Amino acid sequence: MRSTRRLMAAAAVVATALVPGLAAESSSAAAAATTTFKGRFVCGDRPLASAEVQLVGVPRETPIFFGIFGTARSFVATLPTHRAGPDGDWSFTVPQTRDTNYYVEVSLDDQGGTRVVDYSSGGTASSRTEGTNFNDRDVQDYHTQSYGGPECALWLALRDAYQEYTKLMAKRPPYGDLVAEYGAPNDGAPYTAYTTIVWPRGYPVDAAAVRHEFAHTIRNASLGSKARFLDEVSQGDFRNPHDPCRQTTTQYAFHEGWAEFWAGDFHPAPLCHGDEETHDPAVEGAVGWELTRLEHTCAGASRRRMVQVLLDRGPTIHSLADFSRALGVRPTTCQGTPLKPGDVPSYRVL
């Protein structure tokens, strides 16, 4: 279920009873009595490490406006958020007042660069523990609970792509945080609208596909503005599924070819006409493979340098030929280690 963080003004009164030190205790024994809520969140077989976790308490009966309008159970009081541990683990300790029913909510935001939001609500995608428990005993253990939706797999794949980039470049992407909208209407395939990834509901989460869309965010940001991005993709519909043999223009082929290179979508160059590899710079699969060949055979074309050149010269690069010139290498003559069969991993065509 989605996050319902609607903390009304009256909830501030309730919160004083939930946070240690804010409410006066009737005795030293009462002050010492606490309840620890603990558990862990996973997504399949992977822990949701660093995800935002929050304990939410619903009092049995909460007075409204000093009782003039009776009582209500709809008010919620939330404690400060925590980050799940490396194993997806979390714990909260609250006073043992025995009058508040708690659940725990995990949100797909690590405050470190990656976030998945729900398209329809605009809020961060989240899920709650199954069941609630009162603060009426020493420990309430929720054990291991799975995230209630496929969005978590998308978030983990985004984090992997983001961390791979920051490790390679020793800095964050030029746009800062990586955000994906889950469930937005489109033509049935993921796409990247400038620097925001759009993922259709129900579309399988594939690590290579996520890396492909992440690569688009880097290329698009290198152009310097959304207007330049829209100009680059105006020659084709960037929301359509990828086709390695699609012939468009050298500009649009570079747009898709860069992402295909980064994710390893096509290996080797696609066979588009009979049994011959195509090397047409207006065919995106051919561009993707040529960039792969540059990285593996040209001494001056390390992946890190290729990214930095793209970021530095992005607005002037509109084709594979432009990129090769900016890189300072000639694809047919550059020196390096010959590319051998098996040197580059194969990925399925998306």
Beta strands, then each sheet from edge to edge (+ up, - down):
strand 1: 34-43
strand 2: 46-47
strand 3: 52-59
strand 4: 62-63
strand 5: 71-72
strand 6: 77-78
strand 7: 82-83
strand 8: 89-95
strand 9: 100-107
strand 10: 114-118
strand 11: 126-128
strand 12: 133-134
strand 13: 139-146
strand 14: 178-182
strand 15: 191-193
strand 16: 196-199
strand 17: 271-273
strand 18: 276-277
sheet 1: 2+ 1- 8+
sheet 2: 2+ 1- 13-
sheet 3: 6+ 3- 7+
sheet 4: 6+ 3- 9+ 11-
sheet 5: 6+ 3- 9+ 12-
sheet 6: 4+ 5-
sheet 7: 10+ 14+ 16+ 15-
sheet 8: 17+ 18-
end
